[in-house]
């Protein structure tokens, strides 16, 4: 005979229910589903064994954070230990849980068999529906207030992160950068077609989109363009021969005449394209600065834009860090992978990593090998960036050099350094950087403390306690620190 207990985590606390006639409940799942919404019928299936309320809002937040990650908190361990009997030879005890990861950790910590299948999800659904009626002196209103309060505090705790290391900004900026590239190309093609009615020869002389827009804005009507504007044209083109060729072509052009209002529209449109291109440069700089703050090693290894695309495709830097190297290798080539699996053809060798310079530099035979090696290094770099406290690009430089050495090895056969030796060097350099950062921070703290002491001493002299000024200053500093720590705890 086996006994089934069900663990339910609520915003107000933990509750354990025993399920009557466990063998029948497991067999008659449709009847359990039907009784979920009916309290009297559900009471015949489930009985409350114990309820452990959270003492404070902070304790509730800590417990729910642990449970959401599958960790068994101490409060839950004590509660389960006191409420659930130990399994015997005849009576076997099973604990029903919602999260299988939490169940596995409970089994490991307390040696209680856990299950999350069968009728357990339906029983938990019923407990959730009737929870305020199953607990004594508990109402639907108080249940809603507890859930709302914990929901707000849980969300705030999840949102609290380092502002300087936000990968969401990278995801948005790389998406905007790609969109700007598409828009600028389309708009530049439109300017070429539009202005070519008037000056068709200019396209062959200046093939670059950005420069073409600037030149078209400067020339306007080719018949009115004179040698006096040669200096301004040279500044844009940065080539005297090209500037002279444009002037010569404007004098003997086959283009049609154009009205002033049409030229005005072309000029306005060219101005817009130029401003978009300028903004694109600013956005690229912004992306570079964000990548150096959030993922410096990944940016150093494969470049800002490729690294940002990997983060955006994964959803976040944390998700990218969780991926194995084999997944990182084909990120961006999912359609090709599933098509190859479906047709039993060759699977893709690379996805977004194809835009890296290393793939282009490798030989045709070695492209797959270098892609696999590069994905391995990208996986290491993303994990270091995600979980390090002080961001540095030391590991990125070392990993990049390893990829360079691997390329040389494929070409010349020169044996590269072992990975363990390279990582030891990187760790030593990182330790030096960390030590210097800690020294600087301690110096700043000492300076702040001295400044505060000086201010307090000056205030003490004014108020008339000159002799005991230093002692008073130290006491006041301690009091201020205590007040700050209290305020921080209250805010949390």
C-alpha positions in Angstrom: 0.0 0.0 0.0 1.4 3.4 -0.9 0.5 6.8 0.5 0.5 9.9 -1.7 1.2 13.3 -0.4 1.2 16.5 -2.5 3.4 19.5 -2.0 1.8 22.9 -2.9 3.9 26.1 -2.9 1.7 29.2 -2.3 2.6 32.9 -1.8 1.6 32.5 1.8 3.6 29.4 2.6 4.0 25.7 2.0 1.1 23.2 2.3 1.1 19.4 2.3 -2.0 17.4 1.4 -2.6 13.7 1.7 -4.6 12.0 -1.2 -7.2 9.5 -0.1 -7.5 6.2 -2.0 -4.3 6.8 -4.0 -4.6 3.6 -6.1 -8.1 4.5 -7.2 -7.1 8.1 -7.9 -4.3 7.1 -10.2 -6.7 4.8 -12.1 -9.7 7.1 -12.3 -8.1 10.2 -13.7 -11.3 11.5 -15.4 -13.2 11.5 -12.1 -10.4 13.5 -10.5 -10.6 16.0 -13.3 -14.4 16.3 -12.9 -14.1 16.8 -9.1 -11.5 19.6 -9.3 -14.1 22.4 -9.6 -16.5 20.9 -6.9 -15.2 21.6 -3.4 -17.3 18.9 -1.6 -16.2 16.2 -4.1 -12.6 17.5 -4.0 -12.6 17.3 -0.1 -13.3 13.6 -0.4 -10.1 13.2 -2.4 -7.7 15.6 -0.6 -7.0 16.3 3.1 -4.7 19.0 4.6 -1.8 17.5 6.6 0.2 20.7 7.4 0.6 24.3 6.5 3.8 26.3 7.1 3.3 30.1 6.5 6.1 32.4 5.6 7.1 34.7 8.5 8.1 37.7 6.4 7.9 38.9 2.8 11.7 38.6 2.5 11.5 34.9 3.6 8.7 34.3 1.1 10.9 35.8 -1.7 14.0 33.8 -0.7 12.0 30.5 -0.6 10.2 31.1 -3.9 13.5 32.1 -5.6 15.0 28.8 -4.4 12.0 26.7 -5.5 11.8 28.4 -8.9 15.5 27.2 -9.5 14.7 23.7 -8.2 16.7 24.2 -5.0 15.2 22.9 -1.7 15.3 25.7 0.9 15.9 24.9 4.6 12.4 25.9 5.6 10.9 23.4 3.1 13.3 20.7 4.3 12.2 21.1 7.9 8.6 21.2 7.0 8.8 18.1 4.8 10.8 16.3 7.5 8.2 17.0 10.2 5.0 16.3 8.1 5.8 13.4 5.9 6.3 10.0 7.5 9.2 7.7 6.5 8.6 4.9 4.0 8.3 1.4 5.5 8.3 -2.0 3.9 4.5 -2.1 3.7 3.6 1.5 3.4 5.5 3.4 0.7 5.4 7.2 0.7 5.2 9.2 -2.5 5.4 13.0 -2.6 3.7 14.7 -5.6 5.4 17.8 -6.9 4.9 20.1 -9.9 8.6 20.7 -10.8 10.5 17.5 -11.6 13.9 19.2 -10.8 12.7 20.2 -7.3 11.4 16.6 -6.9 14.8 15.2 -7.8 16.5 17.5 -5.2 14.0 16.6 -2.5 14.7 12.9 -3.1 18.4 13.5 -2.9 18.2 15.7 0.3 15.5 13.8 2.2 15.3 10.4 0.6 11.6 10.9 -0.2 10.3 9.4 -3.5 8.8 12.2 -5.7 6.5 12.0 -8.7 5.0 14.6 -11.0 3.0 12.5 -13.5 -0.4 10.8 -13.6 -3.1 12.4 -11.5 -0.8 14.8 -9.6 -1.1 17.8 -12.0 -4.9 17.6 -11.7 -4.8 17.3 -7.9 -2.4 20.4 -7.8 -4.8 22.3 -10.1 -7.7 21.5 -7.7 -5.6 22.6 -4.6 -4.8 25.8 -6.4 -8.4 26.4 -7.2 -9.7 25.7 -3.7 -6.6 26.6 -1.6 -8.3 29.5 0.3 -11.1 27.1 1.4 -8.8 24.3 2.4 -6.7 26.4 4.9 -8.4 27.5 8.1 -8.8 31.3 8.6 -7.7 31.9 5.1 -9.8 33.9 2.6 -9.7 34.5 -1.2 -8.9 38.1 -0.5 -5.9 37.4 1.7 -4.7 34.8 -0.8 -4.9 37.4 -3.6 -3.0 40.0 -1.5 -0.2 37.5 -0.7 0.1 36.5 -4.4 0.2 40.1 -5.6 2.8 41.2 -3.0 5.0 38.2 -3.7 4.6 38.6 -7.5 5.7 42.3 -7.3 8.7 41.5 -5.1 9.7 38.5 -7.2 9.5 40.6 -10.4 11.5 43.4 -8.8 14.2 41.0 -7.6 14.5 39.5 -11.1 14.7 42.9 -12.7 17.5 44.1 -10.4 20.7 43.7 -12.3 23.8 45.6 -13.2 22.7 48.5 -15.5 26.1 48.5 -17.3 25.7 44.8 -18.3 22.3 44.7 -19.9 22.2 42.3 -23.0 18.7 43.5 -23.9 20.2 46.7 -25.3 22.6 44.7 -27.5 19.7 42.6 -28.9 17.7 45.7 -29.8 20.6 47.6 -31.2 21.8 44.8 -33.5 18.2 44.3 -34.7 18.0 48.0 -35.5 21.4 47.9 -37.2 20.3 45.1 -39.5 17.1 47.0 -40.3 19.0 50.2 -41.0 21.3 48.4 -43.4 18.3 47.1 -45.4 16.6 50.5 -45.4 19.8 52.4 -46.4 20.4 50.0 -49.3 16.8 50.3 -50.5 16.8 54.1 -50.2 20.2 54.4 -51.9 18.9 52.3 -54.9 15.9 54.7 -55.0 18.2 57.7 -55.1 20.3 56.2 -57.9 17.3 55.4 -60.1 15.7 58.8 -59.3 18.8 61.0 -59.9 20.0 58.9 -62.9 17.3 60.3 -65.0 19.2 63.6 -64.7 22.8 62.4 -64.4 23.2 58.7 -65.4 27.0 58.8 -65.6 27.5 59.4 -61.9 26.6 55.8 -61.0 29.7 54.4 -62.7 32.0 57.0 -61.2 30.8 56.6 -57.6 29.5 53.1 -56.8 29.3 53.7 -53.0 25.8 54.4 -51.7 26.7 56.9 -48.9 29.1 58.9 -51.1 26.6 58.9 -54.0 23.9 60.5 -51.9 26.3 63.2 -50.6 27.5 64.0 -54.2 24.0 64.1 -55.5 23.0 66.5 -52.8 26.0 68.7 -53.6 25.6 68.7 -57.4 21.8 69.1 -57.6 21.3 70.5 -61.2 24.4 69.3 -63.2 24.0 72.3 -65.7 24.5 74.7 -62.8 27.5 72.8 -61.4 30.8 74.7 -62.0 34.5 74.4 -61.3 34.1 76.6 -58.3 32.5 73.7 -56.3 35.5 71.4 -57.1 37.1 71.8 -53.6 33.8 70.9 -51.9 33.5 67.9 -54.2 37.1 66.8 -53.5 36.3 66.8 -49.8 33.5 64.4 -50.3 35.1 62.1 -52.9 38.7 62.3 -51.4 40.2 62.0 -54.9 41.1 64.8 -57.3 40.8 62.6 -60.4 37.3 61.4 -59.5 36.2 64.9 -58.8 37.4 66.1 -62.2 35.8 63.1 -63.9 32.4 64.0 -62.3 32.7 67.7 -63.5 33.7 66.5 -67.0 30.8 64.0 -67.1 28.3 66.7 -65.9 29.2 68.9 -68.9 28.7 66.1 -71.4 25.9 64.1 -69.7 23.1 62.4 -71.7 20.6 62.9 -68.8 17.3 64.6 -69.2 16.5 68.1 -67.9 14.8 68.2 -64.5 12.6 70.7 -62.8 13.5 72.5 -59.6 10.8 70.9 -57.5 12.0 67.4 -58.5 15.5 68.4 -57.6 14.2 69.6 -54.2 12.6 66.3 -53.5 15.7 64.4 -54.5 17.8 66.7 -52.3 15.5 66.1 -49.3 15.5 62.4 -49.8 19.3 62.3 -50.1 19.6 64.3 -46.8 17.4 61.7 -45.1 19.6 58.8 -46.5 22.8 60.6 -45.3 21.4 61.2 -41.8 20.4 57.5 -41.6 23.9 56.4 -42.7 25.4 58.8 -40.1 23.1 57.4 -37.4 24.1 53.9 -38.5 27.7 54.7 -37.7 26.7 56.1 -34.3 24.7 53.0 -33.6 27.7 50.8 -34.5 29.9 52.7 -32.0 27.2 52.4 -29.4 27.0 48.6 -30.0 30.8 48.4 -29.7 30.8 50.1 -26.4 27.9 47.9 -25.1 29.7 44.7 -26.2 32.9 45.8 -24.4 30.9 46.2 -21.2 28.6 43.1 -21.5 30.6 40.5 -23.5 34.2 41.8 -24.0 35.7 38.3 -24.5 33.1 37.3 -27.2 33.5 40.7 -28.9 37.3 40.4 -28.9 37.1 36.8 -30.3 34.6 37.2 -33.2 33.8 40.9 -33.4 31.1 43.1 -32.1 28.4 42.5 -34.7 28.8 38.7 -35.0 28.9 38.4 -31.2 25.8 40.6 -30.9 23.9 38.5 -33.5 24.7 35.3 -31.5 23.4 36.9 -28.3 20.3 38.2 -30.1 19.6 34.8 -31.7 20.0 32.9 -28.4 17.7 35.4 -26.6 20.3 36.5 -24.0 23.9 36.1 -23.0 22.9 33.6 -20.3 21.0 31.5 -22.8 24.1 31.6 -25.2 26.3 30.6 -22.2 24.1 27.5 -21.6 24.3 26.3 -25.2 26.9 23.6 -26.0 29.5 24.4 -28.7 27.7 22.2 -31.3 24.5 24.4 -30.9 26.5 27.6 -31.1 28.1 26.4 -34.4 24.8 26.1 -36.2 22.9 29.0 -34.6 21.2 30.8 -37.5 21.1 27.7 -39.7 18.2 25.9 -38.1 16.1 25.6 -41.3 19.0 24.1 -43.2 19.7 21.7 -40.3 16.1 20.4 -40.1 15.9 20.2 -43.9 19.1 18.1 -43.9 17.8 15.8 -41.2 14.5 15.4 -43.0 16.1 14.6 -46.4 19.0 12.8 -44.8 21.5 15.1 -46.5 24.6 16.9 -45.3 24.0 19.0 -42.2 25.2 22.7 -42.2 28.8 23.4 -41.0 28.1 27.0 -39.7 25.3 29.5 -39.2 26.0 33.0 -38.0 29.7 32.2 -37.4 30.0 32.2 -41.2 30.3 36.1 -41.0 33.4 35.8 -38.9 36.7 36.5 -40.7 38.2 33.2 -39.6 35.8 31.2 -41.8 36.6 33.2 -44.9 40.4 32.9 -44.3 40.3 29.1 -43.9 40.7 26.8 -46.9 37.7 25.0 -48.4 38.6 21.7 -46.8 39.2 23.3 -43.4 36.1 25.5 -43.1 34.1 22.9 -41.2 37.0 22.2 -38.8 37.7 25.9 -38.1 33.9 26.5 -37.6 33.7 23.7 -35.0 36.9 25.0 -33.2 35.6 28.6 -33.3 32.2 27.6 -31.9 34.0 25.8 -29.0 36.0 29.0 -28.2 32.8 31.2 -28.5 31.1 28.9 -26.0 33.9 29.4 -23.6 34.0 33.2 -24.1 30.3 33.6 -23.6 30.4 31.6 -20.3 33.3 33.7 -19.0 31.5 36.9 -19.9 28.2 35.7 -18.4 29.6 34.6 -15.0 32.6 36.8 -14.4 32.4 39.6 -11.8 34.9 42.0 -13.4 34.6 42.0 -17.2 38.0 41.9 -19.0 38.9 40.9 -22.6 42.0 38.9 -21.6 40.4 35.5 -22.2 39.0 36.8 -25.6 42.5 37.8 -26.8 43.9 34.5 -25.8 41.1 32.6 -27.4 41.5 34.7 -30.6 45.2 33.9 -30.7 44.3 30.2 -30.3 42.1 30.3 -33.4 44.8 32.2 -35.3 47.3 29.5 -34.3 44.8 26.8 -35.4 44.6 28.4 -38.8 48.4 28.4 -39.1 48.4 24.7 -38.0 46.0 23.8 -40.9 48.2 25.8 -43.4 51.8 25.1 -42.3 51.5 22.3 -39.7 53.0 24.4 -36.9 51.8 22.9 -33.6 49.9 25.4 -31.5 50.1 25.8 -27.7 48.1 23.5 -25.5 44.8 24.9 -24.2 45.7 24.3 -20.6 48.9 26.4 -20.9 47.0 29.3 -22.6 44.2 29.3 -19.9 46.8 29.3 -17.1 48.4 32.4 -18.7 45.0 34.1 -19.0 44.1 33.3 -15.4 47.4 34.8 -14.1 46.8 38.0 -16.1 43.2 38.2 -14.9 44.3 37.7 -11.3 46.7 40.7 -11.7 43.9 42.9 -13.2 41.5 41.9 -10.4 44.1 42.7 -7.7 44.7 46.1 -9.2 41.0 46.9 -9.4 40.5 45.8 -5.8 43.4 48.1 -4.7 41.9 51.0 -6.5 38.5 50.4 -5.0 40.0 50.2 -1.5 41.9 53.4 -2.0 38.7 55.2 -3.1 36.9 53.9 0.0 39.7 55.1 2.3 39.6 58.6 0.6 35.8 58.7 1.1 36.2 57.8 4.8 38.9 60.4 5.3 36.7 63.0 3.6 33.7 62.1 5.8 35.9 62.2 8.9 37.2 65.7 8.0 33.6 66.9 7.4 32.4 65.6 10.7 35.5 67.0 12.5 34.8 70.4 11.0 31.2 70.2 12.1 32.4 69.0 15.6 34.7 72.1 15.9 31.8 74.4 15.1 29.6 72.7 17.7 32.2 72.8 20.4 33.5 69.2 20.9 37.1 69.8 19.7 38.9 67.5 22.1 36.8 64.4 21.4 36.4 65.2 17.8 38.0 62.1 16.4 36.1 59.7 18.6 32.8 61.5 17.8 33.7 61.3 14.1 34.3 57.5 14.2 31.1 56.9 16.2 29.1 59.0 13.7 30.5 57.1 10.8 29.5 53.8 12.4 26.0 55.1 13.0 25.7 56.3 9.4 26.8 52.9 8.1 24.3 51.1 10.4 21.5 53.4 9.2 22.4 52.8 5.6 22.4 49.0 6.1 19.0 49.2 7.8 17.6 51.3 5.0 18.9 48.8 2.4 17.3 45.9 4.3 14.0 47.8 4.6 14.0 48.6 0.8 14.7 45.0 0.0 
